[in-house]
Amino acid sequence: MNQTIRIDQRVRENAEHLARALENHMLNSFAPDAHKELRLFTAGEAAELLGISTSFLRKLHFEDRAPEVHTSAGGRRHYSAADVQNIRKSLETGSKTRGTYMPGRREGDKVQVLSFLNFKGGSGKTTSAIHAAQRLALKGYRVLAVDIDPQASLTTLFGYRPEYDFLESGTIYDALRYESPVSMREVIQQTYFEGLDLAPGGLMLQEFEHETPQALMHQVQPPFFARMAAALREVEADYDVVVIDCPPQLGYLTMSALCASTGVLITVVPNMLDIASMSQFLQMTSSLLEVVAEAGASMEFDFLRFLINRYEPHDGPQQQMVAFLRQLFAEEVMVATMLKSTAISDAGLTHQTIYEVERAQFHRNTYDRALESLNLVNDEIESLLQKAWGR
């Protein structure tokens, strides 16, 4: 006779078993008290980030216009992100054209708030968001990453364990909640990544979804759709760009992020099921946005773009889907695509990104293809920011 299973007990057992296994994996990957550190960059990588040649970088050192950096036994220079930023500031001081090396906001420019979203999990949303945030920081922008997904994958990639580090407090929820919200500054964490801060996510964000209907009934101010914008206004002077990783669902958190955004990037995997799912997502989003617009929410965006993700160029059906999307949405589909890459997924096994891992850890061609793909995507995003600022 088959024994019946109590689903509540079995799910809890599985959850506890998985939590223990993940904890062991983290302990094996990182020492218990260790904090993530960003690797050093080669002279070639540093020059690319600065937008100069390696020979000009060598010349800066020869003329004592660049700080001393770590030098290997073979005489090769290696640069920390802070070294790159210091050289950037020095070059900007001597530049004839303002903003050549420090490309961020100027007086009168508004902070750019980019929301990465998709209705469907597995669309590469978090991967796209963190690589964009890191690339922009490496290019000299002051960046705030905001994780409003209760699953907190973005927060995990920064080396935190949300289920332990932010079990009851310390997430962006504390700044958004209706009862006694804290200052946004209290939840922002400095990261190991130069120029990049984090407002962490965690399971407590679920409470925002549960509390909002009650708050609407009692007309708590500001309403849900204005709370993210209000929280960001407290710190907007500190940043050029805010990157928001939204949950893979259309709830109050996502709507709050959309109403604070100046740009929206919708990730889409080019297959029929994902595009059909996106069609439903867009219809639902438009209906809900109309409702919040009537309630007084700002609907002014600088841009909306579809970002093709997990793309396999030699896959015929995917090529057809990409052509279909480009025909349909024209310039709203980004020119650059994010390739499906084992380098990106393998880096994720140790909670790292392509910008963090050493090239030597991967097959050279695999790593280079992934890096080129990510750089093209993120540099296109950067050009959208610059255009929004009128440059």
N, C-alpha and C positions, 0 to 999 in steps of 0.2 A: 504494500500500500504506500502510495506517494505521501511523503510528509509535507504538509503545507508550510509556507514560509511567511513569517510576519515581516511585511515590507519595511515598516518603520525601524524594527530592530536590525534588519539586514543592511539597510542603508546606513544606519549609525555605525555598525561594525565596519562596513566598507570605508566610511569616512574616516574613522579612527585609524584603521589600518593604513590608508593612504597618507594620512597626516604624518604618521610615524615614519613611513618610508621616505616622504619628502623631507622631513626633518633630518633623517640620516644622510640623504643626498646632499642637502645644504651643508651639513657638518663636514662631509667628505670634500665638497667643493671649496668651502671657505672655513677657516678656523672660527671657533665660536665667537670670539671677540673681534674678528677681522672686519675691516671696512673695505669696500671695493676701492681700487685705485685705477686711474686711467694710465694706460701704458705710455711710453715715450714714443715720439714720432721721428722718423728718419728725416734727413735734410730735404729729400725730395717731397715727402708728405707735407712738411712744414712750409716749403716754398709754394706748393699747390694751394694750401689753405690761405696763404698770404696773397696769392695772385702774382707772384714774382718768379723769376727763374732761380735755379739752384746756384748758378754762377753769381747772380746779384746777391743772394743770401751769403755766399762765401765772402763777397766783397764787403758786405756790412760788417762781418766779423773782422776782416783784415783792417778795416778803417775804424774799428772799435765803436761802431754804431749799433752793434747788437750785443746783448749781454752774454757772458760766458755761460755755456750750457754743458750738459754731461757729455764727456768725450770717452769713447771706448778705447781699449788698448791699441786698436789699429788706427786711431786718430779720427774715427768717424764721429760726427756730432749727432746727438739725439736730443730732441726738444720735448719738454713738457708742454701741456696746453697753456700753462701760465707763461712759459717762455715765448710761445707763439703770440700770445696776447700782448706781452710787453713789447715785442718787436713791432707788432701791429700799431700800437700807440705811438711808438717812436717814429715809424714811417709816416703816420698820419700827421704828426706835428710838422714834419718837413715837406709835406705834400702841397703842391700848388692847387690841386682840386680837392675841395672839402668832400669827405666821405669816400675817398678812394680806398682807404684801408679800414676805416671805421664806418661800416655801411648802415648802422642802425638809425633810430629816430632822430630827427632834428626838431627844433622848436616849431610848433604848429602841427607836427605829425601826430596822428592818433596811434595808440597802441594797437597792433594787429592781433586779433584773437582768432585762431584757426581751430575749428572743430573737425576732428576725424570721426566719421560715423558710418555705420552700416547696420542694417536690420538683422543681418545674418552673421553668426559667429564663424570664425575661420576665414575671414576675408582679408586678413593681413592688416587690420585696422591698427592694432597696438604696435605692430612691427613698423608700420609706416609712420606712426606718430612719434615713436622714440627716435627713429633714425632722422626724421625731419628736425626734431628738437636738438639732437646732438650735432648734426651738420651745421645748423644755423648758429649754434653756440661756438663751434670751431671756426666759423667764418666771422666771428666778432660781434654777434648779436647778443643782447642780454635776454635770456629765454626763461620763461616759467612754464614747466610742464604740470598740467592739472589732470589728475586721474579721478574721473567720476564714475568709473566702472566698479561696482561692488566686488567683482572678482579680482580687481587690483593687480592685473598682470603688469601694467606699466610700473607700478610701485615695486613689484617684485624684481623687475629688471634693473632697478636702481640699487639692488642689494638688500632691500628690506624684506621682512617676513610679516606681512600685514596681519596674519592671524595671531601673531605674538606681539609685534611692535605697536600695533594700533588696534588692539582688541576692543577697547572701550572709548578711546579718545585719540586725538592727534591727526584725524583725517580732515579732508575738505568738508565733510559733513558738519563738523563743528562750526564752520563759518557760514554754512547754508541753513542750518536748522532754525526752526521757528521759535523755540524757547531758549532764551539766553545765548544767542550766537556769539562766538568769540571773534576777535579781530582776525582778518585773513593772515596778518603777519605772524600770528601765533601758530599757525599750522604749516607754514612754509618751511621746508627743510633745505639746507644747503646740501648739494651733492658733491661727489668726488669729481664731477665734470665741470671744468672752469666755465663760468658764465651761464650755468644751467641750474636752476632751483626746481624743487618739486613740492607740489601740494598733494600729499598722498591720498590714495583711495583705500577702501576697506569695506567689510560687510556692513558697517554701520550706515553706509549710504542707502541701504535698503529702507531704512527708517524714513528717509525723505519721501520715498514713494508712498509709504503707508500714512505719513502724517499730513501730506498735502491736501487730500480731500477734506479733512477736518479743518485745516487752516483756511481753505477756501470758504467753507461753511461759515466760519467765524470772521472772515474778511481780514485775516492777519496781513499786515503790511511789512515790507513789500511782498507782493504776491510771488508765487513760485517762479514765474517766468522772468522776474526782475532780480532774483536773489543772487545769481551768479554774477551778473553785471555789477551789482552793488558791491559784492565782495572784491571783485577785480579792481574797481575804482580806487579802493584803499591803497593798492600797491602798484597801480599802472605806471607811476613815475619811475619805478625801479626797472622796468622791462621795455624791450622793443617789441617782443613777440610772446604771446601766450599760446601754447599748444594744448588742446583739450582732447583727451582720449575718452570718448563717450561709450556707454554700455551698448551692447548689441540689441537694443530694444528701444521702442519709442515711448519713453515714459516721461515723467516730470523732470528728471535730471537732464535728459537729452534736450527737452524743450527749453530748459533754463540755459543750457550751454548755447543752443542755437540763437536764443534771443540776446546773448552777450557777444556773438561772433561777428567778425567783419569778413571772414572767409570760411567756406565750408568745403571740405574734401571728402567725397563719398567714395570709399574703396569698393571695387567690384571685381570679382573673379569672372573672366570671360567665358562662362558656360551658361547654357540655357536656364538651368534651375536657379542659378544665382541672379541672373538678369530678371527672371520672372519674379523672384523674391524682391528684388530692388524695385520693380514696377509697383508692387503692393506697398512697399515702404514709402515711395515717393507720393503715392496717392493719399496714404494715411497722414504723412507729414504735412502735405499741403492743406488738408482739411483742418488739422489741429492748429497749424500756423494761422489760418484765417480766423479761427476762434480767438487765439491770444492776441492777434493784431487788433481785433475789434475791442479787446479788453485794454488796449493801450500799449502793447509791446511794440518796440521798434523793429522794423523788418528790413532795414537798410543794410545791404551786403555790398562789399567791394567785388567779390567774385565767388563763384561756385564752380567746382571742377570735379569730374569723375576721374579717379585714379585707377588705372588698370593694374591689378595686382595678381601675383602668383602666375605670371604670364609665361607660357612656353611657346617661343616663336615658331618652333617646327611642328606645332600641333595644328593641323588643318582646321578643325572645327573652332578652335580658339581664335585663329586668324579671322575666320568668317564673323565670329561674334564681335571682335574688335572693329572690323570694317563696318558692321551693322551699327555699332554704337557711335562711331565717328560720323557716319552718314546721318544718324539721328540727331546727335547733339553737337556736331561740328567742333568749334573751338573749346567747348566746355569739357571735352575729353582731353586730358593732358597728353601732350606729344610724347613725353617719356613714359615708359612703362616699368613697373617693378617686376623683375624676372623671378620666377620660381627658382630657388637656389638651395642646394644642400648646404652651402656655406652659411647662409642666413639661419637655416633651421639647426645646423650643428652648433653654431655659436650660441643659439638660444638654450641648448642643453646645459650650459654653464652660466645661464642668465647674463649673456653678453650680446653685444651687437657687432656688426661688421666693423664699426669704427673703433671698437675696443679690442678685438682679437688681433693676434699677431698673424701676419700673412704666412709665416713659415708653418703655421699649424694646419694649413689647407693646401690642397693641390693649387698651384699658382694660377692656372687658367680659371679654375672655379672661383677662387677668391677675387681675381681681377674683374671677371664678368659681373659678379655680384656688386662689387664696389662701384664699377662704372655705372651700372643700372641705378643704384641708390643715389649716386652723385648727380646724375642727370635729372632724376625725379626731384631731388631736393633743391637743386640749382634752379629748376623751373619754378618751384614754389617760391624761392627767393626772388625771382624776377617778378612774380605776381605781387609780392610785398612791395617791392620797389616801385612798381607801376601804381599801386594803390596810394603810395606816398607822392605820386606825381613826378617820378624820376625816369 
